[in-house]
Amino acid sequence: MKKKLIIDVDTGVDDAMAIMVALANPDVEILGITCCHGNTPLENVLKNTLRVLKICNRLDVILVATAPLTNLAVTVQLDPSLPKKLKALYIMGGNTESRGNTCPIYISTWEFTCRNSLSWCTE
């Protein structure tokens, strides 16, 4: 049975390669590709993704413009049963060193937040 994938990208070189690898794998069926601003502005992401699909002769894959991880959050809000329908979720993202951003970004995993409490009070 083929693995069914929905690929979420901000297509730069790394995502272009990931799309090509998935397209070349006979055990994978790509159900859709969602695009978001991230590595480059959304307009470039869309162009880059379409270039990759054109080179691979696969302009039949669905494209949806969204924002980073917001699309997943909104989808789960609209369909709370989605996590139970997924066999796996792979996330390539985040930036622990804040390179390329204008402000520091702090990422805490779910497991970290379960083991540690954060005070939201500003006293």
ABEGO torsion letter per residue (X at the ends): XBBBBBBBBBBBAAAAAAAAAAAABAABBBABBBBBBGABBAAAAAAAAAAAAAAAGBAABBBBBBBBGAAAAAAAAABAAAAAABABBBBBEEBAAGBGBABBBBBBBAAAAAABBBBABBX
